């Protein structure tokens, strides 16, 4: 695999400003709770700098991370995570290889999230759990000004638009999306992608925080 991934060149900034901040900590707690007791080999799809994988390993999982960004994988290796460079829509693993999988903050970074979900189904063993956590499609995207998930979201036209974007009412010039862009999926399209891939939905959450009036995250657990 060759070429420059979107997060190459911004990996350290992302790790410092976002993965290592309050949102990253909250994500690790939610994912750990939804995964439940560790039972074998866990795949972290779009593992980035390895913060989620490292936290899962500390819980007792044997973790392998996969990501397309070599810059991100360098940070994951420094955390001691076993990683493989690969595309989520063509995972470099045999079918039915993993006992569980997790993916965090990836649907906004993938051009083909539905294709990635089909690959996760392929590499999971029957009845294996998959936990996903990402930004809330209703309140995060080109149609919403909801910076850092603070205050009340202010909505604008564009909710149904699914193309990649780098500009919009809520896009800070100094923020992540101005640096790497994003893909927006309306809530229905987002949820249906899991069902179409063959997952059975077990739990859907909008993780709450005392200081927030509206959710900025969405999380779910489903099974192969």
C-alpha positions in Angstrom: 0.0 0.0 0.0 1.4 3.4 -1.0 0.3 7.0 -0.8 -0.3 9.6 1.9 -3.3 9.0 4.1 -5.4 12.0 5.3 -4.1 11.8 8.9 -0.4 11.6 7.8 1.1 14.9 9.1 -1.6 15.6 11.7 -1.3 12.5 13.8 0.5 14.1 16.7 -1.8 17.1 16.8 -4.8 14.8 16.8 -3.4 12.6 19.5 -2.6 15.6 21.7 -5.7 17.8 21.1 -8.4 15.2 20.7 -7.6 11.6 21.5 -5.8 12.7 24.7 -8.6 15.1 25.7 -11.9 14.8 27.5 -13.7 13.4 24.5 -11.1 10.7 24.0 -11.3 9.7 27.7 -15.1 9.6 27.5 -14.9 7.4 24.4 -12.6 4.9 26.0 -14.9 4.5 29.0 -18.0 4.0 26.9 -16.3 1.5 24.6 -14.9 -0.5 27.5 -18.3 -0.7 29.1 -20.1 -1.8 25.9 -17.4 -4.4 25.1 -17.9 -6.1 28.4 -15.6 -8.8 29.8 -12.5 -9.5 27.6 -12.8 -12.7 25.6 -10.0 -13.2 23.2 -8.7 -11.3 20.2 -10.1 -7.8 19.5 -9.7 -5.9 16.2 -9.6 -2.1 16.4 -10.6 -0.8 12.9 -9.2 2.6 12.2 -7.1 2.4 15.4 -5.3 5.7 14.8 -2.7 6.4 17.4 -3.7 3.4 19.5 -5.4 5.1 22.5 -8.5 2.9 22.3 -6.4 -0.3 21.6 -4.1 0.5 24.5 -7.1 0.9 26.8 -8.7 -2.3 25.6 -5.4 -4.2 26.1 -5.3 -2.9 29.7 -8.7 -4.4 30.2 -7.4 -7.8 29.2 -8.1 -8.0 25.4 -5.4 -9.2 23.0 -5.6 -6.4 20.5 -4.7 -5.9 16.9 -5.1 -2.5 15.3 -5.5 -1.6 11.6 -5.3 1.8 10.0 -4.4 3.3 6.7 -2.2 6.1 8.1 1.4 5.2 8.8 1.8 8.4 10.8 -0.9 7.2 13.1 0.4 3.7 13.3 3.8 5.0 14.4 2.1 6.4 17.5 0.2 3.2 18.1 3.5 1.2 18.0 5.0 3.6 20.5 2.1 2.6 22.8 3.0 -1.0 22.4 0.0 -1.9 20.1 0.2 -4.7 17.6 -0.8 -3.0 14.3 -1.1 -3.7 10.6 -1.4 -1.1 7.9 -4.5 -1.7 5.8 -7.7 -0.3 4.3 -10.9 -0.9 6.3 -12.7 -1.8 3.2 -10.2 -4.6 2.4 -9.0 -5.8 5.8 -5.8 -7.9 5.5 -7.1 -10.8 7.7 -8.7 -14.1 7.1 -12.5 -14.5 7.7 -13.7 -15.3 11.2 -10.4 -14.3 12.7 -11.5 -12.2 15.6 -13.6 -12.6 18.8 -14.7 -9.0 18.9 -14.1 -5.7 17.1 -14.3 -2.0 17.9 -14.1 1.2 15.8 -14.2 4.7 17.1 -14.7 8.0 15.3 -14.3 6.5 11.8 -17.6 6.8 9.9 -16.8 10.5 9.3 -13.3 9.6 7.9 -14.2 6.8 5.6 -15.4 7.2 2.0 -17.2 3.8 2.2 -18.3 3.2 5.7 -20.8 0.6 4.6 -18.0 -1.4 2.9 -15.9 -1.3 6.0 -18.8 -2.7 8.1 -19.2 -5.6 5.6 -15.5 -6.3 6.1 -15.8 -6.3 9.9 -18.6 -8.8 9.6 -16.4 -11.0 7.4 -13.5 -11.1 9.9 -15.6 -11.7 13.0 -16.4 -15.1 14.3 -20.2 -15.9 14.6 -21.9 -14.1 17.5 -18.9 -11.9 18.1 -19.7 -8.4 19.4 -18.8 -5.1 17.5 -18.8 -1.8 19.3 -18.9 1.5 17.4 -18.7 5.0 18.7 -18.6 8.2 16.7 -19.9 11.7 16.5 -23.7 12.1 16.4 -24.9 12.5 12.8 -27.8 14.8 13.9 -25.7 17.4 15.5 -22.2 17.1 14.0 -21.7 17.8 10.3 -21.8 20.4 7.6 -25.3 21.4 8.7 -24.6 22.2 12.3 -22.7 24.7 14.4 -22.0 22.7 17.6 -18.3 23.4 18.2 -16.8 21.0 20.8 -20.3 19.8 21.6 -20.9 22.8 23.8 -24.0 25.0 24.1 -27.0 24.4 21.8 -26.5 23.2 18.3 -27.5 25.7 15.6 -28.8 23.9 12.5 -28.5 24.9 8.8 -29.4 23.4 5.5 -27.3 20.4 4.4 -28.3 17.5 6.7 -29.1 15.2 3.7 -25.9 15.9 1.9 -23.5 12.9 2.1 -20.4 14.1 0.2 -17.1 14.9 1.9 -16.8 18.4 3.3 -14.1 20.7 4.6 -16.3 23.8 5.0 -19.6 24.5 6.7 -21.3 26.6 9.4 -19.7 24.6 12.2 -16.3 24.0 10.8 -13.6 25.8 12.7 -10.6 26.9 10.5 -8.3 25.6 13.2 -10.2 22.3 13.8 -9.8 18.8 12.6 -12.3 18.9 9.8 -10.6 21.8 8.2 -7.4 19.8 8.2 -8.7 16.4 6.9 -12.3 16.9 5.8 -15.2 14.6 6.8 -18.0 12.5 5.4 -21.5 13.1 6.8 -24.1 10.3 7.0 -27.7 11.1 8.1 -28.8 9.1 11.1 -31.0 6.7 9.2 -28.3 6.0 6.6 -25.7 5.5 9.4 -27.8 3.0 11.4 -29.1 1.1 8.3 -25.5 0.5 7.2 -25.0 -1.8 10.2 -28.2 -3.7 9.5 -27.4 -4.0 5.8 -23.9 -5.4 6.6 -25.6 -8.2 8.6 -25.2 -7.1 12.1 -27.9 -7.6 14.8 -28.3 -4.5 16.9 -28.2 -5.0 20.6 -27.8 -1.5 22.1 -27.9 2.1 20.8 -26.8 5.0 23.1 -26.4 8.7 23.0 -23.8 9.0 25.8 -24.7 11.9 28.0 -22.5 14.4 29.9 -23.8 16.6 32.8 -22.5 19.8 31.1 -24.1 19.1 27.7 -27.7 19.8 26.7 -27.5 17.7 23.5 -25.5 14.6 22.7 -22.4 14.9 20.5 -21.6 11.2 20.5 -23.5 8.1 19.4 -22.5 4.5 20.4 -23.9 1.1 19.6 -23.2 -2.6 20.2 -24.2 -5.2 17.7 -23.4 -8.8 16.9 -22.1 -10.7 13.9 
